[in-house]
Amino acid sequence: MADVAGTREADVAVADGEVVAVGDSATVDDAVAERDAGAATEVDVGGRVVAPGLIDAHVHAMMDGRPDVSTAVSESDYAASYRAASNLEAAVQAGVTTVRDLGSRGTLALDAGEAVAAGDIDGPRVLACGRNVIMTGGHGNWFGREADGPAEVRKAAREQLKAGADVLKCMATGGVLTEGAVTGAPELTPEELAAFTDAAAPTDTPTAAHAHGEVGIKNAVEAGISSVEHGTFMDREAAEMMAERGTYWVPTASALRGIVDNGVEAGIPEDAVAKAEDAAERFDDAWDHALDAGVPIAMGTDAGTPFNFFEEIPREMAHMVDYGLSPEAALEAATVNAADLLGLDDVGRVAAGYRADLVVLDADPTEDVEAWQDPDAVFARGERVN
C-alpha cells in the first residue's frame, strides 16, 4: 500500500465504509471480528498497490469538455443535470473519490452531492460552492452571481451559504474562457474580496478565488482566501505571500493543456486559444516561484473545460510532475493536502478511522506517477465501483 506515509506491505480491512485496520493478517482479522461485520469478503490484491482515492479540488460538473463552453449556455437545467451525473460517474470510475465543484448553474452541484450521498447516482463525494460570486459582466458571468460593491458581494456570498455551500468561490481576475475578459486583470476589488471572506468567516467556510494575474492573486491572499485557483501569472512576491500565509495553490495544469494542445482547429474559440497560449508561457515561471517559496499545493484540474474530461482527471498527476513535483509530492497534493483544503479530516490516507475511498494500482505511484491513470479497482465509501 502507498499513501503520504510511504509504501509498505499490509492488509487493509474495511467495514461500514471505513478502514478499520491496516497491518498484518492477524491484526486485520481481529479488527473485522471486533466489528461483528459477519462473513468478510476478501479481495486479493497481491502484487498491486492500495492507495487513497484521488481528490480533485477544482471541477465544473455541468461542463463536459466541449471545445466551446458558450454553447452550453442555452441548454436546459435538465440537460446540465444529466451531464453532471455522467461526469461524476466517469470521475469515480477513474479513481477520483472526492471532488470540489467550483461553479455550476444554480444548485446543480449541491444537488448532485446530495444525490451521490443518497445513492441515487454513482460518483465521488461532492463538495460545492453553488454559484461563483463575480463582478457584473465578469469572468463566468453566464452562470455566476453578479455583485458589485462590498455589501452586494457579502450578500451574494451569504446566499450561497444559505443554499448549503461547502466552499465559497469568487473571481478575482478575468479568465480564459470568457470572451472579452482580460485574463490577468483584477476584477473584484480588495474591499469586495475582504467582504467575501468576511461572509465566510463565521461558519469557517473555506474560500477559493479564481486568479490568474499577480495583482489579483495578491489581493486574494491579503483578503484571507483559502486557495488561489490557477495562479498562472504568479510572481515571486505572490508566491512568498502565499507560502507565509499558508494559502493553497490549485494549479489546474490540465485546463491550459486542453486548450493549447487542441487549439482553434478543434473548435476552441480563437480568443480563448490566444489567451491560453499566453498564459502557458508564464505558467512555468509560476511553478518555479511556487516551488522555491514552498507554496502548499492541492491537486485540481478544472475538469469540464475544453478537452479536459472527467475520466482523464488522473493525468493531472503527471502534469504536476512535469512541472517539478516529485511523484510523492503529487500524491500528497491529491490526497492529504486536498483533504485539508476541503476541510475533510477522514479522507486521503489508508489508515484506520479513514473513509474507505481506495484505488488498487498496478504500480507504486510514488515511483511511477502514470500508475494513477489506469486503476485496477476503485472503492468509494467501501463499495467497489468498477
C-alpha positions in Angstrom: 0.0 0.0 0.0 1.0 3.6 -0.5 0.0 6.9 0.9 1.6 10.0 2.3 3.2 7.9 5.0 5.1 5.9 2.3 4.9 2.5 0.7 4.7 -0.7 2.9 3.3 -4.2 2.9 0.0 -4.6 4.8 -3.5 -5.9 4.6 -6.4 -3.5 4.8 -9.8 -4.2 6.5 -12.9 -2.3 5.5 -16.3 -2.3 7.3 -19.3 0.1 7.0 -17.5 2.3 4.5 -14.5 2.8 6.8 -10.9 1.4 7.0 -10.9 -0.4 10.3 -7.4 -1.8 10.3 -4.1 -1.8 8.4 -1.5 -4.3 9.3 -0.7 -8.0 9.3 -3.4 -10.6 8.6 -3.9 -11.3 12.3 -4.4 -7.6 13.1 -6.9 -7.3 10.3 -8.8 -10.4 11.2 -9.1 -9.2 14.8 -10.5 -5.9 13.7 -13.1 -7.5 11.5 -14.2 -9.8 14.3 -14.5 -6.8 16.7 -16.8 -5.0 14.3 -19.0 -8.1 14.2 -19.3 -7.5 10.4 -20.4 -11.0 9.6 -18.7 -13.0 6.9 -15.9 -11.0 5.4 -15.3 -10.7 1.6 -11.6 -11.0 0.8 -10.2 -9.2 -2.3 -6.7 -10.4 -3.2 -4.6 -7.6 -4.5 -1.3 -9.3 -4.1 1.5 -7.7 -6.2 -0.5 -4.5 -6.6 -0.7 -1.3 -4.5 -3.6 0.1 -2.5 -3.7 3.9 -2.4 -6.1 6.6 -1.4 -8.7 7.7 -3.9 -7.8 11.0 -5.6 -9.3 14.3 -4.6 -9.9 16.9 -7.3 -10.2 20.3 -5.7 -11.5 22.1 -8.8 -14.1 20.7 -11.2 -17.2 22.0 -13.0 -19.7 19.1 -13.1 -22.0 20.8 -15.5 -19.3 21.1 -18.3 -18.3 18.2 -20.5 -15.0 19.2 -22.1 -16.6 20.5 -25.3 -14.4 22.9 -27.3 -16.7 25.9 -26.9 -18.2 26.2 -23.4 -20.5 29.0 -24.5 -22.6 26.5 -26.5 -23.9 25.2 -23.1 -25.4 28.5 -22.1 -28.7 27.9 -23.9 -29.1 24.3 -22.7 -31.7 23.5 -20.1 -31.1 22.7 -16.5 -32.2 19.1 -17.2 -29.5 18.7 -19.8 -26.9 20.0 -17.5 -28.1 17.6 -14.7 -27.7 14.6 -17.0 -24.3 15.8 -18.0 -23.2 16.2 -14.4 -24.4 12.7 -13.5 -22.3 11.3 -16.4 -19.3 13.3 -15.4 -19.4 12.2 -11.8 -19.7 8.6 -12.7 -16.7 8.9 -15.1 -14.7 10.6 -12.3 -15.2 7.9 -9.7 -14.6 5.1 -12.3 -11.2 6.8 -12.9 -10.3 6.6 -9.2 -11.4 10.1 -8.1 -13.4 9.7 -4.9 -13.9 13.3 -3.9 -14.4 16.4 -6.0 -14.9 20.1 -5.2 -17.2 21.8 -7.7 -16.2 25.4 -8.1 -19.1 26.8 -10.1 -22.2 25.4 -11.7 -25.6 26.9 -12.6 -28.0 27.3 -9.7 -27.8 24.5 -7.1 -26.9 21.8 -9.6 -23.6 20.7 -8.0 -25.0 21.0 -4.5 -27.9 18.8 -5.5 -25.6 16.3 -7.2 -23.6 16.0 -4.0 -26.8 15.1 -2.2 -27.8 12.6 -4.9 -24.4 10.8 -4.6 -24.7 10.7 -0.8 -28.2 9.2 -1.0 -27.0 6.6 -3.5 -29.3 7.9 -6.3 -26.4 8.4 -8.7 -22.8 7.0 -8.8 -20.0 9.3 -8.2 -17.4 10.7 -5.9 -18.2 12.7 -2.8 -19.1 16.2 -4.0 -18.4 19.4 -2.1 -19.6 22.5 -4.0 -19.7 26.3 -3.9 -23.1 26.8 -5.6 -22.6 29.9 -7.8 -19.4 31.9 -8.3 -19.5 35.4 -7.0 -18.3 37.8 -9.7 -18.4 41.4 -10.8 -21.1 42.4 -13.2 -20.0 41.2 -16.6 -17.0 39.5 -15.2 -15.4 36.1 -15.9 -18.0 33.4 -16.0 -21.0 35.8 -15.9 -23.3 33.3 -17.7 -23.5 31.1 -14.6 -22.2 33.3 -11.8 -23.9 35.5 -9.2 -23.0 39.1 -10.3 -22.4 41.5 -7.4 -20.8 45.0 -7.1 -19.5 46.7 -4.0 -18.8 45.1 -0.6 -22.4 45.0 0.5 -23.6 43.1 -2.6 -20.7 40.7 -2.5 -21.3 39.9 1.1 -25.0 39.3 0.4 -24.1 37.1 -2.7 -21.7 35.0 -0.5 -24.3 34.6 2.2 -26.8 33.4 -0.4 -24.5 30.6 -1.3 -24.1 29.6 2.4 -27.9 29.6 2.8 -28.1 27.2 -0.2 -25.7 24.8 1.6 -22.4 25.7 0.0 -19.3 23.8 1.4 -17.0 26.4 0.0 -17.3 30.0 -1.4 -15.8 30.8 -4.8 -15.2 34.2 -6.4 -13.5 35.6 -9.5 -10.6 37.8 -8.5 -9.4 38.3 -12.1 -10.5 37.8 -15.7 -10.3 34.4 -17.3 -9.5 32.5 -20.5 -12.9 31.2 -21.5 -15.0 34.4 -21.2 -14.8 36.3 -24.4 -13.5 39.9 -23.9 -12.3 39.2 -20.3 -8.6 40.1 -19.7 -7.1 37.0 -18.2 -4.9 38.6 -15.6 -6.8 41.8 -14.9 -8.2 42.3 -11.4 -12.0 42.1 -11.3 -13.3 42.1 -7.7 -11.6 44.9 -5.7 -9.7 44.3 -2.5 -12.6 45.7 -0.5 -15.0 43.3 -2.2 -12.7 40.4 -1.6 -12.5 41.3 2.1 -16.3 41.4 2.3 -16.3 37.9 0.6 -14.0 36.3 3.1 -15.7 38.2 6.0 -19.0 36.5 5.0 -17.3 33.1 5.2 -15.6 33.6 8.5 -18.5 33.0 11.0 -19.0 29.5 9.7 -15.3 28.9 9.0 -16.2 28.1 5.4 -13.2 27.7 3.0 -12.9 30.2 0.2 -11.5 30.0 -3.3 -10.5 32.7 -5.7 -10.1 32.3 -9.5 -6.9 34.4 -10.0 -4.5 34.4 -13.0 -2.7 37.8 -12.6 -0.3 38.6 -9.9 -2.2 41.6 -8.6 -5.4 39.6 -8.3 -3.5 36.8 -6.6 -2.1 39.2 -4.0 -5.5 40.9 -3.4 -7.0 37.5 -2.8 -4.2 36.4 -0.4 -4.4 39.7 1.6 -8.2 39.2 1.9 -7.6 35.8 3.5 -8.7 33.5 0.7 -8.1 29.8 1.4 -6.9 28.8 -2.1 -5.8 30.5 -5.3 -7.1 28.7 -8.4 -4.9 28.7 -11.5 -2.4 31.3 -10.3 -1.0 31.4 -13.8 1.0 34.6 -13.6 2.2 34.2 -10.0 5.4 36.2 -9.4 7.9 35.7 -6.6 6.3 38.1 -4.2 2.9 36.5 -4.6 4.4 33.0 -4.0 6.1 34.2 -0.9 2.9 35.8 0.4 1.0 32.5 -0.2 3.7 30.4 1.5 3.8 32.7 4.5 0.0 32.7 5.0 -0.5 29.0 4.1 -2.7 29.9 1.1 -3.1 26.8 -1.1 -2.4 26.8 -4.8 -4.6 24.7 -7.1 -2.7 24.9 -10.4 -5.2 23.2 -12.8 -2.5 22.4 -15.4 -5.0 20.2 -17.3 -7.1 23.3 -18.2 -4.3 25.0 -20.1 -3.1 21.8 -21.7 -6.6 21.0 -23.0 -6.8 24.3 -24.8 -3.2 24.8 -26.0 -2.8 21.2 -27.2 -6.0 21.2 -29.3 -6.3 24.8 -30.5 -8.7 26.5 -32.9 -8.6 23.5 -35.2 -10.6 21.5 -32.7 -13.2 24.2 -32.4 -12.0 26.2 -29.4 -12.7 29.9 -29.9 -9.7 31.9 -31.2 -9.9 34.4 -28.3 -9.6 31.6 -25.7 -6.7 29.9 -27.5 -4.7 33.1 -27.8 -5.2 33.8 -24.0 -4.3 30.2 -23.1 -1.1 30.3 -25.2 0.0 33.5 -23.5 -0.8 32.0 -20.1 1.0 28.8 -20.8 4.2 30.8 -21.5 4.0 32.3 -18.0 3.0 29.1 -16.2 6.5 27.6 -16.0 7.6 30.7 -14.0 4.7 30.3 -11.7 5.7 26.8 -10.8 9.3 27.9 -10.2 8.2 30.6 -7.8 5.8 28.4 -6.0 8.2 25.5 -5.5 11.0 27.9 -4.5 8.8 29.6 -1.9 7.2 26.3 -0.6 3.6 27.2 -1.5 1.2 24.4 -0.4 -0.3 22.7 -3.4 -3.6 20.9 -3.8 -4.5 19.0 -6.9 -7.2 20.3 -9.1 -8.0 20.1 -12.9 -10.8 22.5 -13.8 -12.4 19.4 -15.3 -15.1 20.2 -17.8 -13.2 22.9 -19.6 -12.2 22.2 -23.3 -10.8 18.7 -23.8 -10.4 18.4 -20.0 -12.5 15.3 -19.4 -13.6 13.8 -16.0 -12.4 10.4 -17.0 -8.9 11.8 -17.5 -8.5 13.7 -14.2 -5.6 11.4 -13.1 -3.5 12.9 -15.9 -3.1 16.0 -13.7 -0.7 13.9 -11.5 1.7 13.5 -14.4 1.4 17.2 -15.4 2.3 18.2 -11.9 5.4 16.0 -12.0 6.3 17.5 -15.4 6.3 20.9 -13.7 8.6 19.9 -10.9 6.8 17.9 -8.2 8.1 14.5 -7.2 5.6 11.6 -7.5 5.4 11.6 -3.7 4.6 15.3 -3.6 1.9 14.8 -6.3 0.4 12.1 -4.2 0.4 14.4 -1.2 -1.2 17.2 -3.2 -4.0 15.0 -4.4 -4.7 13.3 -1.0 -3.9 14.9 2.3 -3.3 18.4 1.0 -6.6 18.5 -0.9 -8.4 17.0 2.0 -7.0 19.7 4.3 -8.1 22.4 1.9 -11.6 20.9 1.6 -11.9 20.7 5.4 -12.0 16.9 5.5 -10.1 15.1 8.2 -11.0 11.5 7.4 -10.1 11.1 3.8 -6.8 10.9 1.9 -5.0 8.2 3.8 -5.0 4.4 4.0 -5.4 4.3 7.8 -7.8 3.1 10.4 -10.6 5.5 11.0 -10.4 6.9 7.5 -13.1 6.5 4.9 -12.7 3.6 2.6 -12.0 5.6 -0.6 -9.3 3.5 -2.2 -7.8 2.6 -5.5 -5.8 -0.5 -6.5 -3.0 0.2 -8.8 -0.6 -2.0 -10.8 2.5 0.0 -9.8 3.7 2.1 -6.9 2.5 5.7 -7.6 5.4 7.2 -5.5 7.7 5.7 -8.2 5.5 5.7 -11.3 3.1 8.7 -11.5 1.4 7.1 -14.5 0.1 4.4 -12.3 -2.9 6.6 -11.3 -4.2 6.6 -14.9 -5.4 3.0 -15.0 -6.7 1.8 -11.6 -7.4 -1.9 -11.4 -10.1 -1.3 -8.9 -11.8 1.6 -7.2 -13.6 1.6 -3.9 -15.8 4.5 -2.8 -17.2 4.5 0.7 -16.1 0.9 0.9 -18.1 -0.3 -2.2 -16.4 -1.3 -5.4 -17.4 0.9 -8.2 -15.5 -0.6 -11.2 
